[in-house]
Amino acid sequence: MNVTIIGCDGAYPRVNGATSAYLVQDNETKVLLDCGSGSISRLQNHIELKELDGIVISHYHADHYADLECMQFATMLDTFEKKRENPLVIYGPGEEQMLTYKNFCKGNTFKGKESFTIGSLTFETKLNKHGIEAYSIKVTNEDGECLVYTGDTGYYDELPVFCEEASLLIAESSCYEYERGKLAGHMTGGEAGIVAEKSGVNTLILTHLPHYGDVEKMVDEAKQFFNGEVILARYDSCIEV
């Protein structure tokens, strides 16, 4: 199983960038975790849109789902042109109506702790601490390889427990240690390091990065609490789980 960083900016995309979007590939299965602003453009550097099997949305802040309607429309056009045979499967919290698009996209909803499959991948959800209903997402393939994507969340004690089976943690790092506790519903790089250390993962990817300050310093902040590998998310980087 591999994960490719499509978008990693918080709030809005940098020049030629994208907000939250992570392509998970396992054999023939291709699923996008979140579909933020600019993500559909950057995704096409790695796969054709017709190849995508599913999308899982962590929550409905625009930097995590802004390109979803564009993807639905692209799916329709690919179906008309006979490039795509099967509907795109879309999972997210809330109303199924906004996820389903005619016969081209099949929407499914989750609430609280749930489990579902897309292709060879199993997904589990965990309700986060955020301003709106938002989820962490665990992804496991048939060989037992596992990653967790936190989406947006403040630190809470149950989060490391949810991550315990994972070898890779993709964790939001929206602010610096000097800002800890000042931005509700978000974690610092240090707090992401705490989650990684308590859960026992091997590798931590810091993402949902701020547009100010020296983001490279977040790696050092995470390493104060985590003894494993720390990677700063960058567009187009691919990590094997």
C-alpha positions in Angstrom: 0.0 0.0 0.0 1.3 3.5 -0.9 0.1 7.0 -0.1 0.8 10.0 -2.3 0.5 13.5 -0.9 -1.7 15.4 -3.4 -2.4 18.4 -1.2 -1.1 19.3 2.3 -1.9 23.0 2.8 -4.2 24.2 5.6 -7.0 26.7 4.9 -6.2 27.5 1.2 -3.7 26.3 -1.4 -0.4 27.8 -2.0 0.6 28.9 -5.5 0.1 25.8 -7.7 -0.8 23.8 -4.6 -3.7 22.1 -3.0 -5.3 21.6 0.4 -6.0 18.3 2.0 -5.9 15.3 -0.3 -4.1 11.9 0.0 -4.1 9.2 -2.7 -4.0 5.7 -1.2 -3.2 2.9 -3.7 -3.3 -0.8 -2.9 -2.9 -3.2 -5.9 -5.8 -2.0 -8.2 -7.7 0.0 -5.6 -7.3 3.8 -5.6 -9.0 6.0 -3.0 -8.6 9.7 -2.2 -8.8 10.7 1.4 -10.3 14.2 1.3 -10.7 16.3 -1.8 -9.6 19.8 -1.0 -9.2 22.9 -3.1 -6.8 22.3 -6.1 -6.6 18.5 -5.5 -8.3 17.4 -8.7 -5.8 19.3 -10.8 -2.8 17.9 -8.9 -4.2 14.3 -8.7 -4.0 14.1 -12.5 -0.2 14.2 -12.2 -0.4 10.7 -10.8 -3.6 9.0 -12.1 -6.3 9.6 -14.6 -9.6 10.6 -12.8 -11.3 7.6 -14.3 -9.0 5.3 -12.3 -10.3 6.6 -9.0 -12.5 4.0 -7.1 -13.6 6.1 -4.2 -13.3 9.3 -2.1 -13.6 9.4 1.7 -14.3 12.9 3.2 -13.3 13.5 6.8 -15.5 16.6 7.3 -17.1 19.5 5.5 -14.7 22.4 5.8 -14.0 23.6 2.3 -10.2 22.9 2.5 -11.2 19.2 2.8 -13.9 18.8 0.2 -14.0 21.9 -2.1 -13.2 19.9 -5.3 -15.8 17.2 -4.6 -18.4 18.7 -7.0 -15.8 19.0 -9.7 -14.9 15.4 -9.2 -18.6 14.4 -9.5 -18.9 16.3 -12.8 -15.7 14.8 -14.1 -17.0 11.3 -13.3 -20.2 12.1 -15.3 -18.2 13.2 -18.3 -15.9 10.2 -18.1 -19.0 7.9 -18.0 -20.5 9.6 -21.0 -17.3 9.2 -22.9 -17.2 5.5 -21.9 -13.9 6.0 -20.0 -15.5 4.9 -16.7 -17.7 1.8 -16.2 -18.4 1.9 -12.5 -19.9 4.7 -10.3 -17.5 6.6 -8.1 -18.0 5.6 -4.5 -18.0 8.5 -2.0 -18.2 8.2 1.8 -18.6 11.1 4.2 -20.4 12.2 7.3 -23.8 13.9 7.1 -26.2 13.9 4.3 -26.0 11.3 1.5 -27.7 13.7 -0.9 -24.6 15.9 -1.3 -22.4 12.8 -1.9 -24.6 11.1 -4.5 -24.6 12.5 -8.0 -27.3 11.0 -10.3 -26.1 7.5 -11.3 -22.5 8.5 -11.6 -21.5 8.8 -7.9 -22.8 6.6 -5.1 -22.9 8.4 -1.8 -22.7 6.7 1.6 -22.6 8.2 5.0 -21.0 7.3 8.3 -21.5 8.5 11.8 -19.4 7.8 14.9 -17.3 4.6 14.8 -18.0 2.7 11.6 -16.3 0.4 9.1 -16.7 0.0 5.4 -14.7 -1.3 2.4 -13.7 0.0 -1.0 -11.9 -2.5 -3.2 -9.2 -4.2 -1.2 -9.2 -1.5 1.5 -11.1 -1.4 4.8 -11.8 2.0 6.4 -12.7 2.8 10.0 -13.8 6.1 11.4 -13.3 7.9 14.7 -15.1 11.1 15.8 -12.6 13.9 16.4 -12.5 17.1 18.5 -13.2 19.8 16.0 -15.6 22.7 15.4 -17.9 20.6 13.3 -18.4 16.8 13.0 -15.0 15.6 11.8 -13.3 12.2 11.7 -10.0 10.4 11.8 -9.8 7.6 9.2 -7.9 4.3 9.5 -7.1 2.4 6.3 -6.1 -1.2 6.3 -5.4 -3.5 3.3 -5.8 -7.3 3.1 -2.2 -7.9 4.2 -2.8 -6.0 7.4 -0.8 -2.9 6.4 -2.4 0.1 8.1 -2.3 3.9 8.2 -4.3 6.6 10.0 -5.2 10.0 8.7 -6.3 12.3 11.4 -8.2 14.9 9.3 -8.6 18.0 11.5 -8.7 17.6 15.2 -7.5 18.9 18.6 -5.5 16.4 20.7 -7.6 13.9 22.7 -6.6 10.9 24.7 -8.5 8.4 22.5 -6.7 9.4 19.3 -3.4 7.5 20.1 -5.5 4.4 20.9 -7.2 4.6 17.6 -3.8 4.8 15.8 -2.2 1.8 17.6 -2.5 -0.7 14.7 -1.0 1.7 12.2 2.6 1.9 11.0 2.1 5.3 9.3 0.3 8.3 10.8 -0.7 11.3 8.7 -1.4 14.0 11.3 -2.6 17.5 11.0 -0.1 20.1 12.3 -1.8 23.4 11.9 0.2 25.4 14.5 3.5 25.7 16.3 4.2 24.8 19.9 4.1 28.4 21.1 0.4 28.4 19.9 -0.6 25.2 21.7 -4.2 25.6 23.0 -4.8 28.8 21.0 -6.4 27.3 17.9 -9.3 25.1 19.0 -9.8 21.9 17.1 -6.2 21.7 15.8 -2.9 20.2 16.8 0.6 21.4 17.0 3.5 19.5 15.5 4.5 18.6 19.1 1.0 17.2 19.8 1.2 15.2 16.6 4.4 13.8 17.9 2.8 12.8 21.2 0.0 10.9 19.3 2.7 9.1 17.2 4.8 8.2 20.3 1.8 6.9 22.3 0.4 4.9 19.5 3.7 3.2 18.5 3.6 4.1 14.8 6.9 3.9 12.8 6.5 7.1 10.7 4.7 10.4 11.2 3.8 12.7 8.4 3.0 16.3 9.4 0.4 17.9 7.2 -2.3 20.6 7.0 0.5 23.0 7.2 0.3 26.7 8.1 1.1 29.6 5.7 3.3 31.4 8.2 6.5 30.8 10.1 9.1 28.2 9.3 7.2 24.9 8.8 10.5 23.0 8.9 10.6 23.7 12.6 7.6 21.5 13.1 9.7 18.5 12.4 12.0 19.4 15.3 8.9 20.1 17.5 7.5 16.7 16.7 10.8 15.0 17.4 10.8 16.4 20.9 8.0 13.9 21.6 8.4 11.1 19.0 11.4 8.8 18.5 10.4 7.5 15.0 10.7 9.0 11.6 9.1 12.4 11.0 8.4 13.6 7.5 7.1 17.0 6.5 4.3 16.6 3.9 5.3 17.8 0.4 3.3 17.7 -2.8 3.8 14.5 -4.9 5.8 12.7 -2.3 4.9 8.9 -2.1 5.3 6.9 1.1 5.1 3.1 1.3 3.2 1.7 4.2 
